[in-house]
Amino acid sequence: MNRKGKLYFRYGTMGSAKTALLLTTAYNFEERNLSYLCMKPVVDNREKSNVIRSRIGIERECQWIYSDTDLYSFAQDWFEQHLAVVDWFLIDEAQFLTEAQVDQLSRIVDDYGSNVICYGLRTDFKSHLFEGSRRLFEIADTIDEIKSTCTCGHKTIINARIDSNGDFVEDGAQVEIGGDDRYIAVCRKCWRNKRIEQMQRHSLPLFDPAANID
């Protein structure tokens, strides 16, 4: 095929308007009569219907991606059914893709000339790369950071998981779906300082007034 597509990875911390950017991109494609398809891993099950919805209230219908979905086969079937190749695939929450699924997206780009834009997080609450994000860093044609600002003014890097008291959570499963009640995006320095403060607070001995009474 003569079409030349690209695989893009646009990443940012939680609250950096990644989903809003995806949805406005879809709107622009619609205005220009470009064919596009929105997709999203089903692991993010906060929505009851197959939609991608941003915090500012805009939304678009999407196709679910399951853990065993072969995205290359899905694209082939879609192209045959609609008798046309999709110009743009817009993937939300791309960090939840498997390594194999990212490779399948790259094959869609290379074999059919479609463009694929993946939006997602870089790292988890422990600052470790997600599987899908790691593979996108390895093979994406174009990588862009969507920046946001910590309360201290520095760039956010860490997606810190918090408990009901606002303390940072150190242990747990890598994937735990949640919003502002479970996560806060912070810079590396604030993440480190908060963890040190928590360690010091928890290591202090409890004061027992009775112990000082003769």
N, C-alpha and C positions, 0 to 999 in steps of 0.2 A: 504494500500500500504506500501511496505517496504522502499520506497524512503523517505529520510529525507531532506527537504529543509529548507531554512532560509529566513527571511525577513530582508533586509539590508536597512539602511538609511545612505547615504553619503552626507553630507551637507557642504556648504561653501558659502562665499559671491560671489557677481558677479565678474567675472574675475579670479576666483580661478581654472579654467580649469576643472570644473566638467564635462562639455560636452565632452571635449577632453578625459578625463579619461573613460567615458562611451564608446566612440568610439574605443579607443585602447583596452578596455576590449572585445568589440565585435569582434575586429580583432583577438585577442588571442583565443577566443572561436572558431572562424572560423578555425584557424590554427590547433586546437586540435580536430576538428570535433564534437564539442559540439553544440547542437541545441540551438538557442537563438532567441529572438524576441525583437526588439526595439519598444518602444511606447512613445507617447508624447501627453500631453493635447493640444487640438486644440486652446486653448485660446492664446497660443503663435503663432500668425498668421503672423510673419515676413516673413516666408518662403511661397512661392507660391505653393510648392509641398510638398508631405508627406516625408520630410527628416529631419533628425537631423544633423545640421551642426555646427562645432566648429569655433572659431575665427581663428584657424590656417589653415582652409580650408578643413579639412577632413569631410566626411559625410557618412551617412547610411540611407537607406530607413526605414521608420517607419510606424506604424499603429497609426492613430489618436485616441485620447481618448476624447470623448465629455462629456459634463457635466452630461448627462443622461446615459452614457455607463455603463452597468453592466459588470464589468471586469471578474467576476466569470463566468457568462454566456458566455462571449466572449471566455474565455479560454476553456470552455467545448466544444463549437462549433469548435474552432480551433483544439483541440485534436481529435475530431471525424472526422473532414474533412481530417486531415493529418495522422490519424491513429497512432499518437505518442504524448507523453507528451513532452512539451518543457522543456529543462533543465534549461534555464535561461531567465527571463524577465528583460530587461533593460529599466527603466522608466526615461525619462528626464523631467525636470521641475516639479518634484513631488509635489512641494508646491501648485500647482494648482489643485491637486486632491481633491475630497470631502472626508469627514470623512468616508462615506459609501464605497467609492471606495478603500480606504486604507484597510478597513475591508475585502473587497472582495479579495484584493491581499493576505491578510493573510490566507484566506480560500483556495486559490489556493496552497499556500505553505503547509498548513496543510493536505489538502485532496489529493493532487496530488504529493507532494514532489518536486515540482519545486522550484527553487531559484528565488527570486525577489530582484533586486537591484534598489533602488530609489535614484536618484540624484536630489538635489534641494537646494533652499534657506531655511534658518531657519526662518528669519524674514523679514518684509516689511520695507519700508522707514521710518516708525515711530518706528521701533524696536519691533513690535508686531508679534507674531507667525502667520504664515499662517495656514489655517485649515488643509491642508494635512500634513504639517510639524508637527503640534501639535500631530496629531494622530499617525504619525510615531514615534515620541519620546515616545509616550505612549505604543506602542505595538511591535515595531521592535525588532528582536532578537539581531541585531548588529548595533551599531551606530558609525560612524566614521566621524571625522571632516577633511575636506580638507582645509588646512590652506593657507592663503595668507597674504602679508605684506602691511601695510599702508605706506605712504610716510615718516612717522616719524620713522618707524622701528618696531612699535608694530603690533600685529596681528589684521587683519581686523575683524570687527564684524557687522558693520552697513552698509546696502545698501542704502546710502543716495540718494534721488532724487534731482536733480539740475535743475535750470532754465537756461535761455539763458545767464545769467550773472555769472553763476557758484555758485549762492547762493543755500543753502539747502531749499527745499520746505517742508513746515510744514503740508499742508492740501491737500486733494484730495482723489480720489478713491484708494483703496488698490492695485488694479491691474492696471497698466499702462505699457504696453510693450514698451521697449526702450533699447538702448545700451549705449555706452559711452557718447552719447550726453545728456542722461537723468539720468544716475546713476553713482555714484562713490563709491567704497568700502573704508571705513575708519575705524579706531579704535574708541572705545567709547570716549576716551579723545579728539581726534580731532573733533569728531561729536559734543560733548558738547561745546568745545571752539568756534567752528565756529558758533554755534547757539547763544551763548552768544554775540559774536562779531556782529552778524547780529541784534540782539535785541538792542544792544547799539547804533549801527549805525542808525537804524530806529527810535529810540526814541529821538535822538538829534534834538533840534529845528533848523529850517532852518534859516540861517544867512541872514538878510535883511540889506544891507549897508545903505539904505535910512532911516532906523529906527534910526540911530545914528547921523543924520544930524539935527541940531537945526534950 
